[in-house]
Amino acid sequence: MIFGLLINLAVGLLLIALGVLIWKKQKVSLLHEYHYKNVKQEEMPAYARLMGIGLIVMGTGICITGLLSMLKSALWWVPLLGGIVAGLIVMNHAQKKYNGSWFS
């Protein structure tokens, strides 16, 4: 049980840290090159912001999931699913708007 919490917190905090680096430090090089190769240089801050926010939302959902699982809540999956879906929606929006598609 405590091992699950530690794994969830480690993964969640890693995603949050990556999101902050991408958003605040503009380190889009942490992503695959094909995810940002068509993004114009002047649009890079907006792209990095959305991609970072998406990762932060996903990481937050995973951290909350770990905490709820420690409380033996039957609804531990709600923040997990919600965080991943919301994060992917934000990241998908960034990819479509600034790069054209996920793999172009």
C-alpha positions as CSV (number, residue, x, y, z in Angstrom):
1,M,0.0,0.0,0.0
2,I,2.7,2.5,0.9
3,F,4.7,1.2,-2.1
4,G,1.8,2.2,-4.4
5,L,1.7,5.6,-2.8
6,L,5.4,6.1,-3.4
7,I,5.2,5.0,-7.0
8,N,2.2,7.2,-7.7
9,L,3.9,10.2,-6.1
10,A,7.2,9.6,-7.9
11,V,5.5,9.4,-11.3
12,G,3.2,12.3,-10.6
13,L,6.0,14.5,-9.3
14,L,8.2,13.6,-12.3
15,L,5.4,14.6,-14.7
16,I,4.9,17.9,-12.8
17,A,8.7,18.6,-12.9
18,L,8.8,17.9,-16.6
19,G,5.8,20.1,-17.1
20,V,7.3,23.0,-15.2
21,L,10.6,22.7,-17.1
22,I,8.8,22.7,-20.5
23,W,6.5,25.5,-19.5
24,K,8.6,27.9,-17.5
25,K,12.1,27.1,-18.8
26,Q,10.9,26.6,-22.4
27,K,12.8,23.2,-22.6
28,V,10.7,21.7,-25.4
29,S,13.8,19.6,-26.2
30,L,12.5,17.2,-23.5
31,L,9.8,16.2,-26.0
32,H,10.4,14.2,-29.2
33,E,11.6,16.5,-32.0
34,Y,8.7,15.6,-34.3
35,H,6.3,17.0,-31.7
36,Y,7.6,20.5,-32.1
37,K,9.5,20.6,-35.5
38,N,6.7,22.5,-37.3
39,V,6.1,25.0,-34.4
40,K,7.1,28.5,-35.4
41,Q,9.7,30.1,-33.2
42,E,7.4,33.0,-32.2
43,E,4.7,30.4,-31.2
44,M,7.1,28.3,-29.1
45,P,6.3,30.0,-25.7
46,A,2.5,29.4,-26.2
47,Y,3.2,25.8,-27.3
48,A,5.5,25.1,-24.4
49,R,2.9,26.6,-22.0
50,L,0.1,24.3,-23.1
51,M,2.3,21.2,-23.2
52,G,3.7,22.0,-19.8
53,I,0.2,22.5,-18.4
54,G,-0.9,19.2,-19.9
55,L,1.9,17.3,-18.1
56,I,1.2,19.2,-14.8
57,V,-2.5,18.2,-14.9
58,M,-1.6,14.6,-15.6
59,G,1.0,14.5,-12.8
60,T,-1.4,16.1,-10.3
61,G,-4.1,13.5,-11.1
62,I,-1.6,10.7,-10.5
63,C,-0.5,12.3,-7.2
64,I,-4.1,12.6,-6.0
65,T,-4.7,9.0,-7.0
66,G,-1.9,7.9,-4.8
67,L,-3.3,9.8,-1.8
68,L,-6.8,8.5,-2.3
69,S,-5.6,4.9,-2.6
70,M,-4.0,5.3,0.8
71,L,-7.4,6.4,2.2
72,K,-8.8,3.2,0.7
73,S,-11.2,5.3,-1.3
74,A,-13.2,3.4,-4.0
75,L,-13.0,6.5,-6.2
76,W,-9.2,6.5,-6.6
77,W,-9.6,6.1,-10.3
78,V,-11.5,9.4,-10.8
79,P,-8.5,11.8,-10.5
80,L,-6.3,9.3,-12.4
81,L,-8.7,9.2,-15.4
82,G,-9.7,12.8,-15.1
83,G,-6.1,14.0,-15.0
84,I,-4.9,11.9,-17.8
85,V,-7.9,12.8,-20.1
86,A,-7.7,16.5,-19.3
87,G,-3.9,16.6,-19.8
88,L,-4.2,14.8,-23.1
89,I,-6.9,17.1,-24.3
90,V,-4.7,20.2,-23.5
91,M,-1.7,18.5,-25.2
92,N,-3.8,17.5,-28.2
93,H,-5.0,21.0,-28.6
94,A,-1.4,22.3,-28.5
95,Q,-0.3,19.7,-31.1
96,K,-3.1,20.4,-33.5
97,K,-2.9,24.2,-33.2
98,Y,0.9,24.7,-33.3
99,N,2.4,21.6,-34.9
100,G,-0.4,20.5,-37.2
101,S,-0.6,16.9,-35.8
102,W,1.0,14.6,-33.3
103,F,3.6,13.1,-35.6
104,S,4.2,15.6,-38.4
